[in-house]
């Protein structure tokens, strides 16, 4: 069986969001998403083919903080 994850994340694109933005909450993930989308809008059309923003697993990033919030609520 082949492991297709990247440093514990779904893929490299998702891992890069975590590395570059270091989100510490769901609000931080939403801010990162907005920044990525805004930056992508300013990239020339031909360059968009080189980007992997459609591979970012935003649900995984959001759920990472749902789990942490649940744990802190239990304390």
N, CA, C and O atoms as a GROMACS GRO file, in nm:
protein
  300
    1UNK      N    1   0.085  -0.118   0.000
    1UNK     CA    2   0.000   0.000   0.000
    1UNK      C    3   0.089   0.125   0.000
    1UNK      O    4   0.185   0.133   0.076
    2UNK      N    5   0.057   0.218  -0.084
    2UNK     CA    6   0.137   0.340  -0.098
    2UNK      C    7   0.079   0.452  -0.013
    2UNK      O    8  -0.042   0.475  -0.013
    3UNK      N    9   0.166   0.522   0.059
    3UNK     CA   10   0.125   0.636   0.141
    3UNK      C   11   0.136   0.762   0.056
    3UNK      O   12   0.247   0.800   0.017
    4UNK      N   13   0.025   0.828   0.027
    4UNK     CA   14   0.025   0.947  -0.057
    4UNK      C   15   0.020   1.076   0.023
    4UNK      O   16  -0.004   1.183  -0.033
    5UNK      N   17   0.043   1.068   0.153
    5UNK     CA   18   0.040   1.188   0.234
    5UNK      C   19   0.173   1.261   0.226
    5UNK      O   20   0.271   1.210   0.172
    6UNK      N   21   0.174   1.382   0.279
    6UNK     CA   22   0.295   1.463   0.276
    6UNK      C   23   0.316   1.522   0.414
    6UNK      O   24   0.241   1.610   0.457
    7UNK      N   25   0.417   1.473   0.484
    7UNK     CA   26   0.449   1.520   0.620
    7UNK      C   27   0.327   1.520   0.712
    7UNK      O   28   0.310   1.611   0.793
    8UNK      N   29   0.244   1.418   0.698
    8UNK     CA   30   0.127   1.406   0.784
    8UNK      C   31   0.002   1.474   0.733
    8UNK      O   32  -0.104   1.462   0.794
    9UNK      N   33   0.011   1.545   0.622
    9UNK     CA   34  -0.104   1.614   0.563
    9UNK      C   35  -0.147   1.541   0.436
    9UNK      O   36  -0.073   1.459   0.383
   10UNK      N   37  -0.266   1.572   0.388
   10UNK     CA   38  -0.321   1.507   0.269
   10UNK      C   39  -0.225   1.512   0.151
   10UNK      O   40  -0.208   1.413   0.081
   11UNK      N   41  -0.163   1.626   0.129
   11UNK     CA   42  -0.074   1.645   0.014
   11UNK      C   43   0.018   1.764   0.040
   11UNK      O   44   0.008   1.830   0.143
   12UNK      N   45   0.106   1.789  -0.054
   12UNK     CA   46   0.204   1.897  -0.038
   12UNK      C   47   0.138   2.034  -0.035
   12UNK      O   48   0.180   2.121   0.042
   13UNK      N   49   0.036   2.055  -0.116
   13UNK     CA   50  -0.031   2.186  -0.120
   13UNK      C   51  -0.092   2.220   0.017
   13UNK      O   52  -0.081   2.334   0.062
   14UNK      N   53  -0.154   2.123   0.081
   14UNK     CA   54  -0.213   2.145   0.213
   14UNK      C   55  -0.104   2.170   0.316
   14UNK      O   56  -0.116   2.259   0.401
   15UNK      N   57   0.002   2.091   0.310
   15UNK     CA   58   0.114   2.108   0.401
   15UNK      C   59   0.176   2.248   0.387
   15UNK      O   60   0.213   2.310   0.486
   16UNK      N   61   0.187   2.297   0.261
   16UNK     CA   62   0.245   2.429   0.239
   16UNK      C   63   0.163   2.540   0.303
   16UNK      O   64   0.219   2.637   0.356
   17UNK      N   65   0.031   2.529   0.300
   17UNK     CA   66  -0.052   2.629   0.368
   17UNK      C   67  -0.016   2.630   0.517
   17UNK      O   68  -0.002   2.737   0.577
   18UNK      N   69  -0.002   2.512   0.575
   18UNK     CA   70   0.033   2.504   0.716
   18UNK      C   71   0.171   2.564   0.743
   18UNK      O   72   0.191   2.632   0.844
   19UNK      N   73   0.266   2.539   0.654
   19UNK     CA   74   0.403   2.590   0.673
   19UNK      C   75   0.407   2.742   0.657
   19UNK      O   76   0.462   2.811   0.742
   20UNK      N   77   0.350   2.793   0.549
   20UNK     CA   78   0.361   2.936   0.519
   20UNK      C   79   0.274   3.023   0.609
   20UNK      O   80   0.314   3.135   0.643
   21UNK      N   81   0.157   2.975   0.647
   21UNK     CA   82   0.065   3.058   0.725
   21UNK      C   83   0.062   3.024   0.874
   21UNK      O   84   0.016   3.105   0.954
   22UNK      N   85   0.111   2.907   0.912
   22UNK     CA   86   0.112   2.863   1.052
   22UNK      C   87  -0.018   2.895   1.124
   22UNK      O   88  -0.016   2.962   1.228
   23UNK      N   89  -0.131   2.850   1.072
   23UNK     CA   90  -0.258   2.883   1.135
   23UNK      C   91  -0.269   2.824   1.275
   23UNK      O   92  -0.225   2.712   1.301
   24UNK      N   93  -0.328   2.903   1.364
   24UNK     CA   94  -0.346   2.859   1.502
   24UNK      C   95  -0.493   2.852   1.540
   24UNK      O   96  -0.526   2.821   1.655
   25UNK      N   97  -0.581   2.879   1.444
   25UNK     CA   98  -0.725   2.872   1.470
   25UNK      C   99  -0.799   2.861   1.337
   25UNK      O  100  -0.740   2.874   1.230
   26UNK      N  101  -0.928   2.836   1.346
   26UNK     CA  102  -1.011   2.830   1.225
   26UNK      C  103  -1.013   2.966   1.155
   26UNK      O  104  -1.015   2.973   1.032
   27UNK      N  105  -1.011   3.074   1.232
   27UNK     CA  106  -1.006   3.208   1.172
   27UNK      C  107  -0.878   3.228   1.092
   27UNK      O  108  -0.880   3.290   0.986
   28UNK      N  109  -0.767   3.176   1.144
   28UNK     CA  110  -0.640   3.185   1.072
   28UNK      C  111  -0.646   3.107   0.940
   28UNK      O  112  -0.592   3.151   0.839
   29UNK      N  113  -0.712   2.991   0.942
   29UNK     CA  114  -0.727   2.912   0.819
   29UNK      C  115  -0.810   2.990   0.718
   29UNK      O  116  -0.778   2.993   0.599
   30UNK      N  117  -0.916   3.053   0.765
   30UNK     CA  118  -1.001   3.132   0.675
   30UNK      C  119  -0.922   3.250   0.617
   30UNK      O  120  -0.938   3.283   0.499
   31UNK      N  121  -0.839   3.314   0.697
   31UNK     CA  122  -0.755   3.423   0.649
   31UNK      C  123  -0.654   3.373   0.545
   31UNK      O  124  -0.629   3.440   0.445
   32UNK      N  125  -0.597   3.257   0.570
   32UNK     CA  126  -0.503   3.198   0.475
   32UNK      C  127  -0.574   3.168   0.343
   32UNK      O  128  -0.520   3.193   0.235
   33UNK      N  129  -0.694   3.114   0.353
   33UNK     CA  130  -0.770   3.082   0.231
   33UNK      C  131  -0.798   3.209   0.150
   33UNK      O  132  -0.783   3.209   0.028
   34UNK      N  133  -0.837   3.316   0.218
   34UNK     CA  134  -0.863   3.442   0.150
   34UNK      C  135  -0.736   3.496   0.085
   34UNK      O  136  -0.741   3.547  -0.027
   35UNK      N  137  -0.624   3.485   0.154
   35UNK     CA  138  -0.497   3.534   0.100
   35UNK      C  139  -0.454   3.454  -0.023
   35UNK      O  140  -0.407   3.511  -0.121
   36UNK      N  141  -0.472   3.323  -0.017
   36UNK     CA  142  -0.437   3.238  -0.130
   36UNK      C  143  -0.525   3.271  -0.250
   36UNK      O  144  -0.476   3.284  -0.362
   37UNK      N  145  -0.655   3.284  -0.226
   37UNK     CA  146  -0.747   3.315  -0.335
   37UNK      C  147  -0.719   3.452  -0.396
   37UNK      O  148  -0.725   3.469  -0.518
   38UNK      N  149  -0.688   3.549  -0.312
   38UNK     CA  150  -0.657   3.684  -0.361
   38UNK      C  151  -0.528   3.682  -0.443
   38UNK      O  152  -0.521   3.744  -0.549
   39UNK      N  153  -0.427   3.612  -0.394
   39UNK     CA  154  -0.300   3.604  -0.466
   39UNK      C  155  -0.318   3.532  -0.599
   39UNK      O  156  -0.259   3.570  -0.700
   40UNK      N  157  -0.399   3.428  -0.598
   40UNK     CA  158  -0.423   3.353  -0.722
   40UNK      C  159  -0.492   3.440  -0.827
   40UNK      O  160  -0.464   3.427  -0.946
   41UNK      N  161  -0.580   3.528  -0.783
   41UNK     CA  162  -0.649   3.617  -0.876
   41UNK      C  163  -0.554   3.713  -0.946
   41UNK      O  164  -0.582   3.759  -1.057
   42UNK      N  165  -0.441   3.743  -0.883
   42UNK     CA  166  -0.347   3.839  -0.942
   42UNK      C  167  -0.242   3.772  -1.031
   42UNK      O  168  -0.160   3.840  -1.092
   43UNK      N  169  -0.244   3.639  -1.037
   43UNK     CA  170  -0.148   3.566  -1.119
   43UNK      C  171  -0.199   3.562  -1.263
   43UNK      O  172  -0.318   3.540  -1.286
   44UNK      N  173  -0.111   3.583  -1.360
   44UNK     CA  174  -0.153   3.574  -1.500
   44UNK      C  175  -0.214   3.436  -1.530
   44UNK      O  176  -0.174   3.335  -1.472
   45UNK      N  177  -0.309   3.434  -1.620
   45UNK     CA  178  -0.381   3.310  -1.652
   45UNK      C  179  -0.288   3.193  -1.684
   45UNK      O  180  -0.311   3.081  -1.636
   46UNK      N  181  -0.184   3.216  -1.763
   46UNK     CA  182  -0.098   3.104  -1.802
   46UNK      C  183  -0.024   3.046  -1.681
   46UNK      O  184   0.010   2.927  -1.682
   47UNK      N  185   0.002   3.127  -1.579
   47UNK     CA  186   0.074   3.079  -1.460
   47UNK      C  187  -0.015   2.993  -1.370
   47UNK      O  188   0.035   2.910  -1.295
   48UNK      N  189  -0.146   3.011  -1.378
   48UNK     CA  190  -0.237   2.934  -1.293
   48UNK      C  191  -0.225   2.784  -1.318
   48UNK      O  192  -0.252   2.704  -1.229
   49UNK      N  193  -0.184   2.747  -1.440
   49UNK     CA  194  -0.164   2.605  -1.469
   49UNK      C  195  -0.051   2.545  -1.387
   49UNK      O  196  -0.045   2.423  -1.371
   50UNK      N  197   0.039   2.628  -1.335
   50UNK     CA  198   0.151   2.579  -1.257
   50UNK      C  199   0.119   2.570  -1.107
   50UNK      O  200   0.195   2.511  -1.030
   51UNK      N  201   0.009   2.629  -1.067
   51UNK     CA  202  -0.028   2.632  -0.925
   51UNK      C  203  -0.113   2.510  -0.890
   51UNK      O  204  -0.180   2.453  -0.976
   52UNK      N  205  -0.109   2.471  -0.765
   52UNK     CA  206  -0.186   2.355  -0.719
   52UNK      C  207  -0.288   2.396  -0.612
   52UNK      O  208  -0.320   2.317  -0.523
   53UNK      N  209  -0.338   2.518  -0.621
   53UNK     CA  210  -0.428   2.565  -0.516
   53UNK      C  211  -0.557   2.484  -0.509
   53UNK      O  212  -0.619   2.477  -0.404
   54UNK      N  213  -0.596   2.422  -0.619
   54UNK     CA  214  -0.717   2.340  -0.618
   54UNK      C  215  -0.696   2.210  -0.539
   54UNK      O  216  -0.792   2.140  -0.508
   55UNK      N  217  -0.571   2.178  -0.508
   55UNK     CA  218  -0.542   2.057  -0.430
   55UNK      C  219  -0.539   2.082  -0.280
   55UNK      O  220  -0.530   1.986  -0.203
   56UNK      N  221  -0.547   2.206  -0.237
   56UNK     CA  222  -0.543   2.236  -0.093
   56UNK      C  223  -0.668   2.178  -0.028
   56UNK      O  224  -0.780   2.206  -0.070
   57UNK      N  225  -0.647   2.099   0.075
   57UNK     CA  226  -0.757   2.037   0.147
   57UNK      C  227  -0.796   2.128   0.264
   57UNK      O  228  -0.751   2.110   0.377
   58UNK      N  229  -0.880   2.227   0.233
   58UNK     CA  230  -0.921   2.323   0.335
   58UNK      C  231  -0.998   2.256   0.447
   58UNK      O  232  -0.987   2.296   0.563
   59UNK      N  233  -1.076   2.154   0.415
   59UNK     CA  234  -1.152   2.082   0.518
   59UNK      C  235  -1.059   2.019   0.620
   59UNK      O  236  -1.088   2.020   0.739
   60UNK      N  237  -0.948   1.963   0.573
   60UNK     CA  238  -0.852   1.904   0.665
   60UNK      C  239  -0.792   2.011   0.757
   60UNK      O  240  -0.778   1.989   0.877
   61UNK      N  241  -0.758   2.125   0.701
   61UNK     CA  242  -0.701   2.233   0.782
   61UNK      C  243  -0.802   2.282   0.886
   61UNK      O  244  -0.768   2.302   1.002
   62UNK      N  245  -0.928   2.300   0.843
   62UNK     CA  246  -1.032   2.342   0.938
   62UNK      C  247  -1.054   2.236   1.045
   62UNK      O  248  -1.065   2.269   1.164
   63UNK      N  249  -1.062   2.109   1.006
   63UNK     CA  250  -1.091   2.003   1.102
   63UNK      C  251  -0.978   1.986   1.203
   63UNK      O  252  -1.002   1.942   1.316
   64UNK      N  253  -0.858   2.021   1.165
   64UNK     CA  254  -0.745   2.015   1.258
   64UNK      C  255  -0.773   2.100   1.382
   64UNK      O  256  -0.736   2.064   1.493
   65UNK      N  257  -0.838   2.214   1.362
   65UNK     CA  258  -0.866   2.303   1.474
   65UNK      C  259  -0.997   2.269   1.543
   65UNK      O  260  -1.015   2.306   1.659
   66UNK      N  261  -1.087   2.200   1.477
   66UNK     CA  262  -1.207   2.150   1.544
   66UNK      C  263  -1.166   2.051   1.651
   66UNK      O  264  -1.220   2.055   1.762
   67UNK      N  265  -1.071   1.962   1.619
   67UNK     CA  266  -1.024   1.864   1.715
   67UNK      C  267  -0.958   1.932   1.834
   67UNK      O  268  -0.983   1.892   1.949
   68UNK      N  269  -0.875   2.032   1.810
   68UNK     CA  270  -0.809   2.103   1.920
   68UNK      C  271  -0.910   2.177   2.006
   68UNK      O  272  -0.898   2.178   2.129
   69UNK      N  273  -1.012   2.239   1.944
   69UNK     CA  274  -1.113   2.311   2.020
   69UNK      C  275  -1.194   2.215   2.105
   69UNK      O  276  -1.229   2.248   2.219
   70UNK      N  277  -1.225   2.096   2.053
   70UNK     CA  278  -1.298   1.996   2.130
   70UNK      C  279  -1.218   1.952   2.252
   70UNK      O  280  -1.275   1.938   2.360
   71UNK      N  281  -1.089   1.932   2.235
   71UNK     CA  282  -1.003   1.891   2.346
   71UNK      C  283  -0.996   1.999   2.452
   71UNK      O  284  -0.997   1.967   2.571
   72UNK      N  285  -0.988   2.126   2.414
   72UNK     CA  286  -0.979   2.233   2.512
   72UNK      C  287  -1.113   2.253   2.584
   72UNK      O  288  -1.115   2.296   2.699
   73UNK      N  289  -1.224   2.222   2.517
   73UNK     CA  290  -1.355   2.232   2.581
   73UNK      C  291  -1.370   2.129   2.690
   73UNK      O  292  -1.440   2.153   2.789
   74UNK      N  293  -1.306   2.014   2.676
   74UNK     CA  294  -1.315   1.906   2.773
   74UNK      C  295  -1.239   1.936   2.901
   74UNK      O  296  -1.268   1.879   3.005
   75UNK      N  297  -1.143   2.026   2.894
   75UNK     CA  298  -1.058   2.055   3.011
   75UNK      C  299  -1.124   2.142   3.110
   75UNK      O  300  -1.065   2.174   3.213
   0.00000   0.00000   0.00000
